Amino acid sequence: MNQFNKLTPAEAERLALLAEECGELVQAIGKVLRHGYENHHPDGGPTNRQAVERECGDVYHAIFKLVEASDITRNGLAESAGNKARNVSRYMHHQ
């Protein structure tokens, strides 16, 4: 079957993994913003800081999978990160 986006099943799966992990990271960040880094679920478990660390690691792994499969390039990723590092300070107020 010819997909309209011309993605292979493997490409789509890697992007789905990245999207899912980014969503989980956004959720963990929201909990930190509402309740603080050191808070945790009332029934126990990791702190919100630990949850953000875990989800950042999961996103990092999903990005690595894209690089490993040549969906994106390491150079392109590094260049974009460098551009962000140079430009983001204009928009940050407390750093």
ChimeraX commands (.cxc) that place a marker at each C-alpha (Angstrom):
marker #1 position 0.00,0.00,0.00 radius 0.5
marker #1 position 1.42,3.38,-1.00 radius 0.5
marker #1 position 1.26,5.73,1.98 radius 0.5
marker #1 position 0.55,9.41,1.27 radius 0.5
marker #1 position 3.49,10.45,3.47 radius 0.5
marker #1 position 5.85,7.91,1.91 radius 0.5
marker #1 position 7.11,6.79,5.32 radius 0.5
marker #1 position 8.14,3.22,5.83 radius 0.5
marker #1 position 6.54,1.43,8.76 radius 0.5
marker #1 position 9.88,1.66,10.60 radius 0.5
marker #1 position 10.12,5.44,10.05 radius 0.5
marker #1 position 6.55,5.92,11.24 radius 0.5
marker #1 position 7.20,3.76,14.29 radius 0.5
marker #1 position 10.28,5.80,15.27 radius 0.5
marker #1 position 8.36,9.06,14.92 radius 0.5
marker #1 position 5.46,7.62,16.93 radius 0.5
marker #1 position 7.90,6.66,19.68 radius 0.5
marker #1 position 9.34,10.19,19.73 radius 0.5
marker #1 position 5.88,11.77,19.82 radius 0.5
marker #1 position 4.79,9.49,22.66 radius 0.5
marker #1 position 7.92,10.19,24.69 radius 0.5
marker #1 position 7.64,13.94,24.12 radius 0.5
marker #1 position 4.05,13.80,25.39 radius 0.5
marker #1 position 5.16,11.96,28.52 radius 0.5
marker #1 position 7.88,14.55,29.10 radius 0.5
marker #1 position 5.37,17.38,28.75 radius 0.5
marker #1 position 3.16,15.67,31.33 radius 0.5
marker #1 position 6.08,15.27,33.77 radius 0.5
marker #1 position 7.04,18.94,33.31 radius 0.5
marker #1 position 3.45,19.96,34.03 radius 0.5
marker #1 position 3.57,18.11,37.34 radius 0.5
marker #1 position 6.77,19.93,38.31 radius 0.5
marker #1 position 5.22,23.28,37.43 radius 0.5
marker #1 position 2.11,22.51,39.49 radius 0.5
marker #1 position 3.65,20.71,42.46 radius 0.5
marker #1 position 7.43,21.26,42.46 radius 0.5
marker #1 position 10.44,19.08,41.77 radius 0.5
marker #1 position 10.51,17.21,45.08 radius 0.5
marker #1 position 6.83,16.28,45.25 radius 0.5
marker #1 position 5.65,12.82,44.25 radius 0.5
marker #1 position 2.44,10.86,43.91 radius 0.5
marker #1 position 0.60,10.51,47.25 radius 0.5
marker #1 position 0.98,6.73,47.04 radius 0.5
marker #1 position 4.77,7.06,46.65 radius 0.5
marker #1 position 7.06,6.53,43.72 radius 0.5
marker #1 position 9.66,8.74,42.11 radius 0.5
marker #1 position 9.86,12.46,42.71 radius 0.5
marker #1 position 8.77,14.76,39.94 radius 0.5
marker #1 position 12.46,15.55,39.36 radius 0.5
marker #1 position 13.19,11.85,38.84 radius 0.5
marker #1 position 10.21,11.59,36.48 radius 0.5
marker #1 position 11.51,14.49,34.36 radius 0.5
marker #1 position 14.98,12.91,34.28 radius 0.5
marker #1 position 13.51,9.58,33.18 radius 0.5
marker #1 position 11.34,11.15,30.50 radius 0.5
marker #1 position 14.23,13.30,29.19 radius 0.5
marker #1 position 16.25,10.12,28.89 radius 0.5
marker #1 position 13.42,8.45,27.01 radius 0.5
marker #1 position 13.18,11.40,24.60 radius 0.5
marker #1 position 16.96,11.33,24.18 radius 0.5
marker #1 position 16.78,7.64,23.30 radius 0.5
marker #1 position 13.98,8.22,20.77 radius 0.5
marker #1 position 16.06,10.98,19.14 radius 0.5
marker #1 position 19.07,8.66,19.08 radius 0.5
marker #1 position 16.95,6.08,17.24 radius 0.5
marker #1 position 16.19,8.67,14.54 radius 0.5
marker #1 position 19.89,9.49,14.17 radius 0.5
marker #1 position 20.90,5.85,14.21 radius 0.5
marker #1 position 18.46,5.11,11.38 radius 0.5
marker #1 position 19.55,8.22,9.41 radius 0.5
marker #1 position 16.07,9.74,9.61 radius 0.5
marker #1 position 17.85,12.86,10.85 radius 0.5
marker #1 position 21.57,13.63,10.88 radius 0.5
marker #1 position 23.81,14.10,13.89 radius 0.5
marker #1 position 25.23,17.23,12.22 radius 0.5
marker #1 position 21.78,18.68,11.64 radius 0.5
marker #1 position 20.83,17.95,15.23 radius 0.5
marker #1 position 24.02,19.55,16.57 radius 0.5
marker #1 position 23.60,22.60,14.34 radius 0.5
marker #1 position 20.01,23.10,15.51 radius 0.5
marker #1 position 21.05,22.74,19.15 radius 0.5
marker #1 position 23.82,25.28,18.63 radius 0.5
marker #1 position 21.42,27.72,17.00 radius 0.5
marker #1 position 18.99,27.33,19.90 radius 0.5
marker #1 position 21.77,27.89,22.44 radius 0.5
marker #1 position 22.75,31.14,20.72 radius 0.5
marker #1 position 19.21,32.46,20.26 radius 0.5
marker #1 position 17.20,31.32,23.28 radius 0.5
marker #1 position 18.77,33.75,25.74 radius 0.5
marker #1 position 16.78,36.62,24.18 radius 0.5
marker #1 position 13.58,34.98,25.36 radius 0.5
marker #1 position 14.65,33.75,28.79 radius 0.5
marker #1 position 14.13,36.05,31.75 radius 0.5
marker #1 position 15.82,34.34,34.69 radius 0.5
marker #1 position 18.92,32.60,33.35 radius 0.5
marker link #1:1,2 radius 0.2
marker link #1:2,3 radius 0.2
marker link #1:3,4 radius 0.2
marker link #1:4,5 radius 0.2
marker link #1:5,6 radius 0.2
marker link #1:6,7 radius 0.2
marker link #1:7,8 radius 0.2
marker link #1:8,9 radius 0.2
marker link #1:9,10 radius 0.2
marker link #1:10,11 radius 0.2
marker link #1:11,12 radius 0.2
marker link #1:12,13 radius 0.2
marker link #1:13,14 radius 0.2
marker link #1:14,15 radius 0.2
marker link #1:15,16 radius 0.2
marker link #1:16,17 radius 0.2
marker link #1:17,18 radius 0.2
marker link #1:18,19 radius 0.2
marker link #1:19,20 radius 0.2
marker link #1:20,21 radius 0.2
marker link #1:21,22 radius 0.2
marker link #1:22,23 radius 0.2
marker link #1:23,24 radius 0.2
marker link #1:24,25 radius 0.2
marker link #1:25,26 radius 0.2
marker link #1:26,27 radius 0.2
marker link #1:27,28 radius 0.2
marker link #1:28,29 radius 0.2
marker link #1:29,30 radius 0.2
marker link #1:30,31 radius 0.2
marker link #1:31,32 radius 0.2
marker link #1:32,33 radius 0.2
marker link #1:33,34 radius 0.2
marker link #1:34,35 radius 0.2
marker link #1:35,36 radius 0.2
marker link #1:36,37 radius 0.2
marker link #1:37,38 radius 0.2
marker link #1:38,39 radius 0.2
marker link #1:39,40 radius 0.2
marker link #1:40,41 radius 0.2
marker link #1:41,42 radius 0.2
marker link #1:42,43 radius 0.2
marker link #1:43,44 radius 0.2
marker link #1:44,45 radius 0.2
marker link #1:45,46 radius 0.2
marker link #1:46,47 radius 0.2
marker link #1:47,48 radius 0.2
marker link #1:48,49 radius 0.2
marker link #1:49,50 radius 0.2
marker link #1:50,51 radius 0.2
marker link #1:51,52 radius 0.2
marker link #1:52,53 radius 0.2
marker link #1:53,54 radius 0.2
marker link #1:54,55 radius 0.2
marker link #1:55,56 radius 0.2
marker link #1:56,57 radius 0.2
marker link #1:57,58 radius 0.2
marker link #1:58,59 radius 0.2
marker link #1:59,60 radius 0.2
marker link #1:60,61 radius 0.2
marker link #1:61,62 radius 0.2
marker link #1:62,63 radius 0.2
marker link #1:63,64 radius 0.2
marker link #1:64,65 radius 0.2
marker link #1:65,66 radius 0.2
marker link #1:66,67 radius 0.2
marker link #1:67,68 radius 0.2
marker link #1:68,69 radius 0.2
marker link #1:69,70 radius 0.2
marker link #1:70,71 radius 0.2
marker link #1:71,72 radius 0.2
marker link #1:72,73 radius 0.2
marker link #1:73,74 radius 0.2
marker link #1:74,75 radius 0.2
marker link #1:75,76 radius 0.2
marker link #1:76,77 radius 0.2
marker link #1:77,78 radius 0.2
marker link #1:78,79 radius 0.2
marker link #1:79,80 radius 0.2
marker link #1:80,81 radius 0.2
marker link #1:81,82 radius 0.2
marker link #1:82,83 radius 0.2
marker link #1:83,84 radius 0.2
marker link #1:84,85 radius 0.2
marker link #1:85,86 radius 0.2
marker link #1:86,87 radius 0.2
marker link #1:87,88 radius 0.2
marker link #1:88,89 radius 0.2
marker link #1:89,90 radius 0.2
marker link #1:90,91 radius 0.2
marker link #1:91,92 radius 0.2
marker link #1:92,93 radius 0.2
marker link #1:93,94 radius 0.2
marker link #1:94,95 radius 0.2
view
